[in-house]
Amino acid sequence: MELPRASKIILIVSAVLVAGVVCDALFIPPSVKLHRALRLNLFWSKAVRRLDRSPLQSVEYTVEKGDVLWNLSSRLGINIDTLYSFNEIKKAHEIFPGQKLRIPMIDGLLYRVSNHESLDSIASNHNVSRGAIRFYNQLPSDGALTDSMLLFLPGATYSLDERLARFGAELMSPLSGGTFRFTGFYGWRVHPISHAREFHRGIDLGAAPGTTVFAAQSGTVIFATVDFGYGQVIGIQHRSRLTTRYAHLSRMYVRSGQKVAAQQAIGAVGQTGRATGPHLHFEVTRDGVLIDPREVTSFQ
């Protein structure tokens, strides 16, 4: 017996909805779901104007294995300063699976008021309008503040010195923010080519071939050469007792003995040496001892 047309339509629509729910659960990355939630939050915050609704909306994200702040910042389109301050993180490289992070719908800094600070001085020092601070924090018309009060400063970012100090960083990112993704981390792993368990001496930053590589700090080039495993590789000695190495380059713009400035272009991302794809292999040593680059580098 053939089903009525209306019943067929209901069955088809139901099947499509079920398939959509299953696909959403199994195949949609958490970062995409979070973007969707942020867009919905932004929509409703504009559409619904109620006195009891806070203008600063946020969603919750559960940290997954392999997540680092710099990756999340790039994937979610949220400034790393915002992630760091909004969640009052103590060490930028030590987030852990299962940790709950709050993701606000706009960039900005969570700021604790010091004694005798005024709304005008805070607005001026962080280049944020007085009205925007009042609006997002629902302050009274007189803008009165109390000591140790927490304020959200929309659009504000850390200065370079603040970022390095807060992130415990001594080095700047060798690649510009948004041009790379983390594809390999420091420590023991199964090598993608030899399939043997080996110690990975640095971190891998996947990027398009030709992406500019920058010196992470000022210093002196101690070698710019070709090595079987590293391919075209540059080493720089810095005054802070740190040495950095940049490997698998397609081009090298500096030579041994040359002085370089922080963030000076020194080469380009490639796939030379033992590499399965275009990326920058970045190593750091302190007094000749290898350390995890994430402990001393601001990847922003």
DOFI-543373 format. One line per 5 residues: number of its first residue (from 0); for each residue x, y, z of N, C-alpha, C, O, CB. Coordinates in steps of 0.02 Angstrom, whole numbers. Glycine has a CB too. Example, Ala and Ser with C-alpha at 12.3 -4.5 7.8 and 13.67 -1.06 7.14 Angstrom:
REM residues 2
0> 660 -284 390 615 -225 390 660 -165 390 712 -166 423 565 -224 452 | 642 -112 354 684 -53 357 645 2 394 670 57 402 704 -30 286 $
REM end
This chain:
REM residues 300
0> 42 -60 0 0 0 0 44 63 0 88 70 43 -48 0 62 | 33 106 -47 75 165 -54 56 218 -3 -3 232 9 70 193 -125 | 109 248 27 97 300 77 71 364 45 90 379 -12 161 315 117 | 29 401 81 7 466 55 66 513 45 118 505 78 -44 498 103 | 58 561 0 112 608 -16 136 645 47 197 654 56 87 658 -68 $
5> 89 666 89 109 703 150 152 660 195 199 685 225 47 726 187 | 136 595 201 174 550 243 245 540 215 293 537 252 139 482 249 | 250 536 148 316 529 116 359 589 132 418 583 148 308 520 40 | 328 648 127 367 710 140 391 711 212 448 730 226 324 772 126 | 347 691 259 365 690 329 423 641 341 470 657 378 305 670 373 $
10> 421 582 310 474 532 318 540 557 290 593 549 320 454 466 282 | 537 590 231 598 616 200 629 670 243 689 670 255 584 643 129 | 587 717 267 611 771 310 641 743 375 693 766 398 555 821 327 | 607 693 404 632 662 465 700 629 454 745 635 496 582 611 492 | 707 594 397 770 560 381 827 611 373 883 600 396 763 518 317 $
15> 811 667 339 862 719 329 883 749 396 942 761 407 835 774 283 | 835 762 440 850 790 506 893 743 548 941 765 580 786 806 544 | 876 678 547 915 628 584 986 624 556 1034 623 594 881 558 580 | 991 623 489 1058 621 458 1098 683 477 1158 678 489 1052 616 381 | 1065 741 479 1099 803 498 1125 801 569 1181 824 582 1054 862 489 $
20> 1085 775 615 1106 769 685 1165 722 692 1212 737 729 1048 744 729 | 1163 665 656 1217 616 660 1282 645 631 1335 638 661 1198 551 621 | 1276 679 573 1335 710 543 1364 763 588 1425 769 595 1318 740 474 | 1320 803 619 1343 856 665 1381 827 723 1432 854 745 1284 897 689 | 1357 771 750 1388 740 808 1454 707 791 1501 709 831 1341 688 839 $
25> 1458 677 731 1517 636 714 1570 673 674 1629 659 681 1495 576 676 | 1549 720 632 1596 746 583 1611 821 589 1660 845 560 1571 732 515 | 1570 859 625 1582 931 630 1632 944 686 1619 927 744 1515 969 643 | 1690 976 671 1741 989 722 1713 1034 777 1670 1076 765 1803 1022 689 | 1739 1026 838 1717 1068 894 1725 1142 881 1684 1183 902 1755 1050 957 $
30> 1779 1161 844 1791 1231 831 1736 1261 787 1717 1318 796 1859 1241 798 | 1710 1220 739 1655 1244 696 1592 1253 737 1556 1302 729 1643 1195 637 | 1578 1205 782 1519 1210 825 1524 1272 869 1475 1307 881 1512 1147 868 | 1585 1286 892 1594 1344 935 1583 1409 897 1552 1456 922 1664 1343 966 | 1609 1412 835 1596 1470 793 1521 1481 784 1497 1537 786 1630 1461 725 $
35> 1485 1427 774 1413 1431 763 1378 1458 826 1333 1500 822 1384 1361 745 | 1401 1434 883 1372 1457 947 1387 1531 958 1344 1568 982 1400 1416 1005 | 1448 1553 940 1465 1623 947 1423 1667 902 1401 1721 921 1539 1633 932 | 1412 1643 840 1370 1682 794 1299 1688 820 1268 1741 815 1370 1650 724 | 1272 1632 847 1205 1634 875 1201 1682 935 1153 1719 942 1183 1564 897 $
40> 1253 1679 977 1255 1725 1034 1254 1798 1011 1218 1840 1038 1318 1712 1076 | 1295 1812 960 1299 1880 934 1232 1902 905 1210 1958 916 1354 1886 881 | 1199 1856 869 1134 1871 839 1083 1888 894 1048 1939 890 1110 1812 797 | 1079 1844 944 1028 1854 995 1043 1914 1040 997 1947 1064 1021 1793 1038 | 1107 1928 1050 1124 1987 1091 1102 2052 1057 1087 2101 1090 1199 1989 1106 $
45> 1101 2051 989 1078 2109 952 1002 2110 945 971 2163 946 1111 2111 883 | 973 2050 938 901 2046 924 859 2055 987 804 2083 985 884 1979 893 | 885 2032 1044 847 2035 1106 875 2091 1150 933 2088 1171 850 1966 1144 | 835 2141 1163 857 2197 1204 819 2196 1270 767 2229 1276 847 2265 1167 | 844 2159 1319 812 2156 1384 860 2185 1436 921 2177 1430 790 2083 1403 $
50> 833 2217 1487 875 2248 1538 915 2196 1577 968 2213 1603 833 2288 1586 | 891 2133 1580 925 2082 1620 974 2042 1578 1002 1993 1603 874 2036 1652 | 986 2062 1515 1031 2024 1473 1098 2060 1468 1101 2118 1450 1001 2014 1402 | 1152 2024 1486 1219 2055 1483 1240 2063 1410 1231 2018 1370 1269 2012 1521 | 1270 2120 1393 1293 2130 1325 1355 2089 1309 1371 2080 1250 1308 2204 1313 $
55> 1390 2063 1360 1450 2023 1349 1431 1949 1353 1424 1921 1407 1505 2040 1400 | 1423 1918 1294 1404 1848 1292 1465 1803 1280 1513 1824 1248 1352 1836 1237 | 1463 1742 1306 1518 1695 1297 1490 1625 1293 1434 1612 1315 1571 1701 1354 | 1530 1580 1266 1512 1509 1264 1569 1470 1296 1624 1495 1304 1498 1484 1191 | 1554 1409 1314 1604 1366 1348 1634 1317 1298 1599 1288 1257 1572 1328 1407 $
60> 1700 1309 1302 1736 1261 1260 1776 1214 1304 1810 1236 1350 1782 1298 1209 | 1771 1149 1290 1810 1099 1328 1873 1083 1289 1870 1061 1232 1768 1035 1340 | 1930 1094 1321 1995 1082 1289 2002 1008 1271 1987 964 1312 2052 1104 1336 | 2025 994 1210 2035 927 1187 2110 912 1182 2151 957 1184 2001 916 1119 | 2127 848 1176 2196 827 1171 2228 860 1110 2199 858 1055 2202 750 1167 $
65> 2287 889 1118 2322 922 1063 2307 996 1057 2341 1031 1020 2304 889 1000 | 2257 1021 1094 2241 1092 1092 2296 1133 1127 2320 1114 1180 2173 1105 1125 | 2314 1188 1097 2357 1238 1129 2324 1306 1116 2287 1313 1068 2432 1235 1102 | 2339 1355 1157 2306 1419 1151 2316 1450 1082 2269 1479 1054 2331 1467 1203 | 2376 1443 1054 2390 1474 990 2348 1442 934 2325 1477 890 2464 1469 973 $
70> 2339 1376 937 2297 1342 888 2224 1364 895 2191 1379 846 2302 1266 896 | 2199 1365 957 2130 1385 969 2117 1456 946 2065 1471 916 2113 1377 1044 | 2164 1500 959 2158 1569 938 2149 1574 863 2106 1610 838 2218 1610 961 | 2191 1537 826 2187 1539 753 2123 1507 727 2091 1535 683 2247 1502 723 | 2104 1449 755 2045 1413 731 1981 1450 746 1934 1449 706 2043 1344 761 $
75> 1978 1482 803 1915 1513 825 1910 1586 806 1857 1617 814 1909 1506 899 | 1964 1614 781 1963 1685 762 1959 1731 822 1933 1786 817 1904 1697 717 | 1986 1708 879 1986 1748 941 2059 1764 958 2102 1720 957 1951 1709 1000 | 2073 1827 974 2141 1847 991 2166 1808 1051 2128 1797 1099 2144 1922 1005 | 2229 1787 1050 2256 1746 1104 2257 1786 1170 2251 1757 1223 2326 1722 1087 $
80> 2265 1852 1166 2263 1893 1226 2195 1887 1260 2190 1885 1322 2278 1967 1209 | 2142 1883 1219 2074 1876 1245 2066 1809 1281 2040 1807 1337 2022 1882 1189 | 2087 1755 1249 2082 1689 1279 2120 1686 1346 2095 1659 1395 2110 1635 1232 | 2179 1715 1345 2223 1713 1404 2193 1752 1463 2189 1727 1519 2292 1740 1387 | 2172 1815 1449 2149 1857 1504 2078 1839 1527 2064 1840 1586 2151 1930 1484 $
85> 2034 1822 1479 1964 1808 1496 1958 1747 1541 1912 1742 1581 1923 1798 1433 | 2006 1700 1534 2005 1639 1575 2056 1641 1632 2065 1592 1667 2018 1579 1531 | 2090 1699 1640 2139 1709 1694 2189 1651 1698 2202 1623 1751 2103 1718 1762 | 2215 1633 1639 2263 1578 1634 2331 1600 1662 2352 1657 1651 2271 1555 1560 | 2363 1555 1698 2427 1572 1729 2486 1557 1684 2534 1596 1680 2435 1534 1795 $
90> 2484 1499 1649 2538 1480 1603 2507 1463 1535 2469 1415 1529 2579 1420 1632 | 2526 1502 1485 2492 1496 1420 2501 1428 1387 2458 1407 1349 2518 1549 1373 | 2557 1393 1400 2569 1329 1367 2545 1269 1408 2557 1212 1389 2643 1322 1352 | 2510 1282 1464 2489 1226 1507 2414 1221 1514 2389 1216 1570 2521 1234 1575 | 2377 1223 1458 2306 1205 1461 2302 1129 1453 2348 1099 1424 2264 1243 1406 $
95> 2249 1098 1476 2247 1025 1478 2179 999 1455 2129 1034 1462 2263 999 1549 | 2177 938 1427 2113 909 1404 2062 907 1460 2078 889 1517 2124 838 1377 | 2001 926 1445 1948 928 1495 1939 996 1527 1887 1008 1558 1962 878 1547 | 1989 1040 1521 1984 1107 1550 1929 1146 1514 1922 1142 1453 2052 1144 1546 | 1891 1184 1552 1837 1225 1524 1862 1296 1512 1888 1329 1558 1776 1225 1572 $
100> 1855 1320 1451 1873 1388 1434 1810 1427 1414 1767 1400 1380 1926 1390 1378 | 1806 1490 1435 1752 1533 1413 1776 1574 1354 1828 1605 1356 1728 1580 1472 | 1736 1573 1300 1754 1608 1239 1705 1665 1228 1647 1653 1213 1754 1560 1178 | 1727 1728 1237 1681 1784 1227 1668 1796 1153 1706 1774 1110 1710 1848 1259 | 1613 1831 1138 1594 1842 1069 1636 1897 1036 1635 1904 975 1520 1859 1064 $
105> 1672 1936 1076 1715 1988 1048 1783 1985 1082 1790 1958 1136 1682 2058 1056 | 1833 2014 1048 1900 2018 1077 1904 2073 1130 1867 2122 1128 1952 2030 1022 | 1950 2063 1176 1960 2113 1228 1999 2083 1286 2017 2024 1284 1894 2142 1253 | 2012 2124 1336 2051 2101 1394 2008 2105 1457 1969 2152 1466 2114 2144 1402 | 2017 2056 1501 1988 2059 1568 2040 2094 1612 2097 2071 1617 1970 1987 1595 $
110> 2020 2148 1642 2068 2192 1676 2046 2204 1748 1988 2217 1762 2074 2260 1640 | 2095 2198 1795 2080 2209 1865 2100 2280 1885 2158 2300 1876 2116 2157 1910 | 2053 2318 1911 2064 2388 1928 2111 2394 1988 2102 2360 2038 1997 2423 1943 | 2160 2438 1982 2206 2452 2037 2179 2512 2077 2136 2549 2053 2277 2466 2011 | 2206 2521 2135 2183 2575 2179 2194 2643 2146 2247 2656 2117 2221 2573 2247 $
115> 2144 2686 2150 2146 2755 2125 2140 2760 2049 2145 2815 2022 2209 2788 2148 | 2130 2705 2013 2120 2710 1941 2050 2733 1926 2002 2717 1962 2134 2642 1906 | 2043 2772 1873 1978 2796 1852 1959 2766 1785 2001 2738 1750 1977 2873 1848 | 1896 2771 1769 1872 2746 1704 1907 2782 1647 1925 2751 1597 1796 2753 1698 | 1917 2847 1655 1950 2886 1603 2023 2864 1592 2045 2858 1535 1948 2960 1620 $
120> 2059 2852 1647 2129 2833 1640 2136 2763 1609 2181 2752 1568 2164 2834 1709 | 2092 2717 1628 2094 2650 1600 2077 2652 1526 2110 2619 1485 2045 2603 1637 | 2026 2690 1508 2007 2697 1438 2064 2725 1396 2078 2701 1341 1945 2741 1431 | 2096 2777 1423 2151 2809 1387 2212 2763 1379 2241 2758 1326 2172 2874 1423 | 2230 2728 1434 2289 2685 1433 2281 2625 1386 2331 2599 1361 2304 2660 1503 $
125> 2219 2603 1374 2208 2544 1332 2175 2560 1266 2155 2516 1229 2165 2494 1370 | 2170 2625 1251 2142 2647 1187 2072 2619 1174 2056 2597 1119 2189 2627 1130 | 2030 2621 1226 1961 2598 1222 1916 2655 1244 1933 2693 1290 1949 2534 1267 | 1859 2663 1211 1815 2719 1229 1783 2708 1298 1768 2651 1317 1761 2728 1176 | 1773 2762 1333 1741 2759 1399 1671 2729 1394 1650 2690 1436 1737 2831 1430 $
130> 1635 2747 1341 1567 2722 1333 1565 2647 1321 1520 2613 1346 1534 2757 1275 | 1614 2621 1283 1616 2549 1270 1628 2510 1334 1598 2457 1345 1670 2533 1218 | 1672 2535 1377 1686 2501 1440 1623 2502 1484 1605 2451 1514 1745 2535 1478 | 1590 2560 1487 1528 2564 1526 1475 2515 1500 1442 2482 1539 1501 2636 1525 | 1467 2512 1434 1416 2470 1404 1428 2396 1418 1383 2361 1441 1411 2482 1330 $
135> 1489 2372 1405 1502 2301 1411 1508 2278 1484 1503 2218 1498 1566 2283 1375 | 1517 2324 1530 1520 2306 1600 1459 2329 1639 1454 2319 1700 1582 2335 1632 | 1411 2359 1604 1349 2383 1634 1363 2426 1696 1334 2416 1749 1304 2323 1653 | 1408 2474 1687 1426 2519 1741 1374 2574 1749 1339 2590 1701 1495 2549 1729 | 1368 2603 1808 1323 2660 1818 1346 2720 1778 1403 2722 1755 1318 2679 1893 $
140> 1303 2768 1769 1317 2826 1727 1378 2866 1751 1412 2897 1710 1257 2871 1723 | 1391 2865 1816 1449 2903 1841 1515 2866 1830 1568 2895 1842 1440 2918 1915 | 1512 2802 1808 1573 2764 1794 1615 2749 1855 1675 2738 1849 1614 2801 1745 | 1584 2748 1914 1621 2736 1976 1651 2666 1976 1618 2617 1958 1576 2746 2037 | 1715 2661 1998 1750 2597 2002 1771 2583 2074 1778 2629 2114 1812 2597 1955 $
145> 1781 2519 2089 1806 2500 2155 1871 2462 2147 1884 2432 2094 1754 2456 2192 | 1913 2463 2198 1978 2430 2195 1969 2354 2184 1925 2323 2214 2017 2442 2261 | 2011 2326 2139 2011 2254 2122 1951 2233 2080 1941 2173 2068 2014 2212 2185 | 1911 2280 2058 1853 2265 2015 1877 2238 1948 1927 2262 1921 1809 2328 2005 | 1842 2188 1920 1859 2161 1855 1819 2196 1801 1757 2202 1805 1847 2085 1853 $
150> 1854 2219 1749 1821 2252 1693 1840 2216 1629 1896 2191 1622 1841 2326 1689 | 1794 2213 1581 1810 2189 1514 1822 2249 1470 1779 2293 1465 1754 2143 1485 | 1881 2252 1438 1899 2308 1395 1893 2286 1322 1939 2255 1296 1971 2334 1411 | 1837 2300 1289 1825 2275 1221 1877 2302 1171 1890 2362 1168 1756 2294 1198 | 1906 2255 1133 1954 2274 1081 2025 2285 1106 2070 2294 1065 1931 2336 1049 $
155> 2036 2284 1171 2103 2296 1198 2147 2235 1189 2123 2178 1188 2099 2315 1273 | 2212 2246 1182 2262 2193 1177 2321 2210 1221 2330 2267 1241 2284 2182 1103 | 2363 2159 1235 2424 2171 1272 2475 2205 1227 2475 2195 1166 2453 2104 1300 | 2518 2245 1257 2576 2270 1220 2625 2211 1212 2617 2160 1245 2610 2331 1257 | 2674 2219 1169 2723 2165 1159 2757 2146 1224 2765 2087 1239 2775 2185 1107 $
160> 2777 2197 1264 2810 2183 1327 2764 2146 1375 2785 2099 1410 2835 2249 1360 | 2700 2167 1378 2651 2133 1422 2641 2061 1400 2638 2015 1441 2584 2170 1422 | 2637 2050 1334 2626 1983 1309 2684 1937 1326 2674 1880 1348 2615 1984 1233 | 2744 1961 1315 2803 1920 1330 2807 1905 1405 2824 1849 1425 2867 1955 1307 | 2791 1955 1446 2794 1945 1518 2740 1897 1542 2754 1852 1582 2787 2012 1555 $
165> 2679 1905 1518 2623 1864 1541 2628 1793 1515 2610 1746 1551 2557 1895 1521 | 2652 1784 1454 2658 1717 1425 2723 1683 1445 2736 1626 1426 2653 1721 1349 | 2764 1718 1485 2828 1689 1504 2872 1679 1444 2913 1633 1442 2818 1623 1540 | 2865 1722 1393 2899 1713 1330 2960 1758 1323 2960 1815 1346 2851 1726 1272 | 3011 1731 1292 3071 1770 1277 3080 1777 1202 3118 1819 1179 3132 1737 1307 $
170> 3044 1737 1163 3051 1737 1091 2984 1755 1058 2931 1740 1085 3075 1669 1066 | 2988 1786 1001 2928 1800 961 2918 1744 910 2965 1707 895 2934 1868 925 | 2858 1738 884 2843 1684 838 2885 1689 774 2892 1743 746 2768 1684 820 | 2912 1632 750 2951 1633 688 2906 1637 626 2931 1649 571 2994 1571 684 | 2840 1628 635 2792 1636 580 2736 1683 602 2718 1684 661 2763 1567 558 $
175> 2710 1721 557 2657 1768 574 2594 1732 596 2578 1678 570 2641 1814 514 | 2557 1761 644 2495 1731 667 2446 1722 611 2438 1766 569 2465 1774 721 | 2413 1664 610 2363 1650 558 2392 1617 496 2354 1597 452 2329 1712 539 | 2459 1611 492 2489 1581 432 2510 1509 444 2535 1476 398 2550 1622 410 | 2501 1483 505 2526 1416 520 2479 1379 566 2432 1408 595 2595 1421 551 $
180> 2491 1314 572 2457 1271 621 2509 1225 652 2559 1209 619 2397 1231 588 | 2499 1203 713 2545 1157 746 2533 1087 718 2478 1060 721 2535 1159 824 | 2586 1057 692 2580 990 664 2625 939 700 2620 879 687 2597 990 590 | 2667 962 744 2710 917 782 2736 951 845 2750 1011 844 2769 892 740 | 2741 913 899 2760 943 963 2826 913 990 2849 861 967 2705 932 1015 $
185> 2855 948 1037 2918 928 1068 2908 866 1111 2860 860 1148 2946 986 1111 | 2955 819 1105 2952 758 1147 2952 694 1106 2961 695 1045 2891 760 1190 | 2942 639 1140 2942 573 1107 2882 565 1062 2827 586 1078 2944 518 1160 | 2894 534 1004 2841 521 956 2864 466 908 2922 447 907 2822 586 917 | 2817 441 867 2833 395 813 2847 437 751 2805 475 728 2774 344 800 $
190> 2908 431 725 2929 473 668 2886 457 607 2876 398 591 3004 462 652 | 2859 508 573 2814 496 516 2846 463 456 2811 436 413 2784 559 495 | 2913 465 452 2948 433 395 2978 366 414 2965 316 380 3003 479 368 | 3018 364 468 3050 302 488 3004 256 527 3016 196 531 3111 317 531 | 2949 284 555 2901 247 597 2933 218 660 2905 173 692 2869 190 556 $
195> 2992 244 677 3026 224 738 3010 275 793 2995 333 778 3103 217 728 | 3013 253 856 3001 299 911 3064 341 921 3117 315 937 2983 260 977 | 3057 406 911 3113 452 915 3093 514 955 3034 530 964 3137 472 845 | 3144 548 980 3132 610 1017 3130 668 968 3178 680 931 3186 622 1071 | 3074 703 967 3066 761 922 3096 822 958 3071 841 1011 2991 773 903 $
200> 3147 851 929 3187 902 962 3156 971 963 3181 1016 997 3253 905 930 | 3102 980 926 3070 1046 924 2996 1040 911 2965 990 929 3103 1090 872 | 2968 1091 879 2898 1089 859 2894 1101 784 2938 1133 754 2856 1141 898 | 2840 1076 753 2829 1085 682 2770 1132 671 2717 1123 701 2818 1018 646 | 2780 1181 628 2728 1230 612 2711 1222 537 2749 1245 494 2750 1303 628 $
205> 2654 1190 523 2634 1180 454 2613 1247 423 2575 1285 453 2577 1130 450 | 2639 1260 363 2623 1323 329 2632 1314 254 2664 1266 232 2667 1382 355 | 2605 1360 215 2611 1356 142 2683 1367 121 2719 1406 152 2565 1408 109 | 2705 1332 69 2773 1342 44 2785 1416 27 2742 1449 -2 2786 1299 -19 | 2843 1441 47 2859 1510 33 2840 1559 88 2858 1618 84 2827 1531 -29 $
210> 2802 1536 140 2784 1579 195 2847 1607 229 2894 1569 241 2740 1541 247 | 2848 1671 243 2908 1702 270 2923 1678 341 2878 1673 383 2901 1779 270 | 2987 1663 353 3010 1642 420 3050 1700 449 3093 1730 416 3054 1577 415 | 3036 1716 513 3067 1773 546 3112 1751 603 3101 1699 634 3014 1822 572 | 3164 1791 617 3206 1779 675 3164 1791 738 3131 1842 744 3269 1826 675 $
215> 3166 1743 785 3125 1747 845 3151 1797 895 3116 1817 942 3120 1679 878 | 3214 1819 886 3245 1869 930 3307 1893 893 3332 1859 849 3263 1839 1001 | 3332 1951 911 3394 1976 880 3452 1930 899 3451 1898 952 3408 2049 901 | 3502 1927 856 3559 1885 870 3607 1880 812 3606 1922 766 3537 1816 890 | 3649 1828 813 3699 1817 761 3687 1749 728 3680 1699 763 3770 1822 790 $
220> 3686 1748 663 3679 1685 626 3742 1644 635 3797 1666 617 3664 1697 550 | 3736 1584 664 3795 1542 675 3804 1490 620 3858 1462 611 3790 1507 743 | 3750 1476 583 3756 1435 522 3694 1445 479 3639 1458 504 3765 1360 540 | 3705 1440 414 3652 1440 364 3676 1391 312 3714 1409 267 3637 1514 334 | 3653 1330 317 3683 1276 279 3631 1225 258 3571 1235 267 3738 1242 321 $
225> 3655 1169 229 3611 1114 210 3631 1053 249 3690 1035 252 3616 1101 133 | 3582 1021 281 3593 961 321 3546 906 295 3489 921 276 3581 975 397 | 3569 844 294 3528 789 266 3459 786 296 3409 783 260 3564 722 276 | 3455 786 363 3390 780 396 3351 846 397 3291 846 385 3399 755 465 | 3387 901 413 3354 966 420 3342 1003 354 3304 1051 352 3395 1010 466 $
230> 3375 980 301 3371 1017 238 3407 1083 244 3458 1087 277 3298 1027 217 | 3380 1135 213 3409 1201 221 3391 1226 291 3332 1230 308 3384 1251 166 | 3442 1243 330 3430 1257 401 3473 1317 423 3530 1325 401 3446 1195 444 | 3443 1357 467 3477 1416 495 3479 1411 570 3430 1391 602 3441 1482 473 | 3536 1428 600 3542 1431 672 3561 1502 694 3603 1533 662 3595 1381 698 $
235> 3530 1527 747 3544 1594 772 3560 1592 846 3523 1561 884 3485 1642 758 | 3615 1624 866 3633 1631 936 3607 1698 962 3620 1750 931 3710 1625 946 | 3572 1696 1018 3543 1757 1047 3579 1775 1111 3611 1733 1142 3467 1748 1061 | 3575 1837 1130 3610 1861 1190 3581 1832 1254 3614 1833 1306 3608 1936 1193 | 3520 1806 1251 3487 1780 1311 3506 1708 1327 3471 1673 1363 3411 1785 1303 $
240> 3562 1685 1299 3586 1616 1308 3544 1565 1270 3552 1505 1277 3588 1598 1382 | 3498 1591 1229 3456 1547 1189 3484 1541 1118 3514 1588 1092 3384 1572 1186 | 3475 1482 1089 3492 1471 1019 3430 1444 984 3396 1400 1011 3552 1421 1011 | 3415 1469 925 3357 1445 887 3380 1415 821 3430 1435 792 3307 1502 874 | 3341 1365 799 3356 1331 735 3293 1328 694 3239 1313 720 3385 1259 748 $
245> 3299 1343 628 3243 1346 582 3258 1299 524 3305 1312 485 3231 1420 558 | 3219 1246 516 3237 1193 469 3184 1181 414 3128 1205 419 3249 1129 506 | 3205 1144 363 3164 1124 304 3147 1185 261 3095 1185 227 3099 1089 327 | 3190 1235 261 3176 1297 224 3182 1287 149 3222 1246 125 3223 1352 247 | 3143 1324 111 3149 1323 38 3199 1376 15 3230 1370 -37 3080 1335 4 $
250> 3207 1430 56 3254 1483 41 3286 1508 106 3256 1505 159 3220 1540 3 | 3348 1533 100 3382 1564 157 3404 1633 136 3437 1641 84 3443 1520 180 | 3387 1684 176 3402 1753 158 3461 1781 197 3480 1839 188 3341 1796 170 | 3491 1741 241 3547 1764 282 3606 1717 274 3600 1662 247 3526 1770 356 | 3664 1739 299 3725 1698 295 3758 1694 363 3744 1735 407 3774 1726 242 $
255> 3803 1647 372 3838 1637 435 3877 1700 453 3910 1730 411 3885 1576 430 | 3872 1719 517 3907 1778 543 3867 1842 539 3888 1893 566 3970 1787 506 | 3810 1841 505 3769 1901 496 3730 1917 560 3704 1872 593 3722 1892 437 | 3725 1981 576 3683 2004 632 3611 2012 606 3600 2038 552 3710 2072 662 | 3564 1989 646 3493 1996 626 3454 2028 682 3471 2022 741 3463 1926 608 $
260> 3401 2063 663 3356 2095 711 3297 2049 726 3281 2005 686 3331 2164 685 | 3265 2060 783 3204 2022 799 3152 2034 744 3141 2090 724 3176 2042 868 | 3121 1979 721 3068 1981 670 3094 2000 601 3055 2020 557 3014 2028 690 | 3160 1995 590 3188 2005 523 3175 1942 482 3183 1886 507 3264 2021 526 | 3157 1950 419 3145 1893 374 3212 1858 362 3260 1889 339 3113 1916 307 $
265> 3215 1793 377 3277 1756 368 3271 1699 317 3322 1672 295 3300 1728 435 | 3210 1680 299 3201 1625 252 3129 1614 234 3086 1656 249 3230 1561 280 | 3115 1557 203 3047 1540 182 3033 1467 196 3077 1424 191 3035 1556 107 | 2971 1452 215 2950 1384 229 2958 1340 168 2944 1361 111 2876 1382 253 | 2981 1278 179 2989 1231 124 2980 1159 147 2946 1146 197 3058 1238 93 $
270> 3010 1114 110 3003 1042 124 3069 1007 111 3070 949 91 2947 1010 82 | 3125 1042 122 3190 1012 110 3209 966 168 3184 974 223 3244 1067 99 | 3254 918 154 3274 870 205 3221 816 215 3182 802 170 3288 905 271 | 3219 787 275 3170 734 290 3106 766 314 3098 781 373 3198 684 344 | 3060 777 268 2997 810 284 2941 779 242 2951 765 183 3001 887 272 $
275> 2883 769 273 2827 740 237 2782 793 205 2737 776 167 2786 698 284 | 2794 856 221 2754 910 193 2787 976 210 2832 978 252 2682 907 219 | 2765 1031 180 2794 1096 194 2780 1119 266 2723 1122 287 2768 1149 145 | 2833 1133 302 2825 1158 371 2891 1186 395 2944 1175 365 2800 1101 418 | 2888 1223 450 2948 1247 483 2960 1205 545 2916 1199 588 2942 1322 502 $
280> 3019 1174 550 3040 1140 611 3079 1192 652 3128 1220 628 3084 1075 597 | 3056 1205 713 3084 1258 755 3110 1229 820 3072 1198 858 3031 1313 769 | 3175 1238 833 3207 1212 894 3234 1269 936 3252 1322 910 3263 1163 876 | 3236 1257 1001 3265 1307 1048 3309 1270 1098 3289 1219 1126 3209 1347 1084 | 3368 1297 1111 3411 1272 1165 3429 1330 1211 3434 1387 1189 3476 1238 1137 $
285> 3438 1314 1275 3464 1363 1323 3529 1335 1351 3530 1281 1380 3412 1377 1381 | 3583 1372 1342 3649 1349 1362 3664 1280 1333 3695 1238 1366 3655 1347 1439 | 3641 1268 1272 3656 1206 1237 3609 1149 1253 3616 1094 1225 3725 1184 1253 | 3560 1159 1298 3513 1107 1318 3446 1119 1285 3418 1174 1289 3506 1105 1396 | 3419 1068 1251 3355 1075 1218 3299 1090 1267 3297 1062 1322 3338 1012 1179 $
290> 3253 1135 1248 3193 1148 1288 3133 1150 1240 3141 1158 1180 3200 1216 1328 | 3073 1144 1268 3013 1148 1228 3003 1221 1206 2997 1265 1248 2950 1123 1269 | 3002 1234 1140 2995 1304 1117 2933 1339 1143 2934 1400 1149 2993 1305 1043 | 2880 1302 1159 2818 1333 1183 2828 1366 1251 2788 1409 1270 2762 1281 1187 | 2879 1346 1288 2890 1373 1355 2917 1445 1352 2911 1482 1400 2938 1329 1394 $
295> 2948 1463 1295 2982 1528 1293 2961 1570 1232 2990 1623 1220 3057 1518 1292 | 2912 1547 1193 2893 1581 1132 2821 1603 1132 2777 1566 1153 2906 1536 1073 | 2809 1664 1110 2740 1689 1102 2720 1677 1029 2741 1714 985 2735 1766 1121 | 2678 1626 1018 2658 1609 950 2597 1650 930 2542 1623 923 2642 1534 944 | 2607 1714 919 2552 1760 902 2572 1805 845 2532 1846 824 2530 1801 962 $
REM end
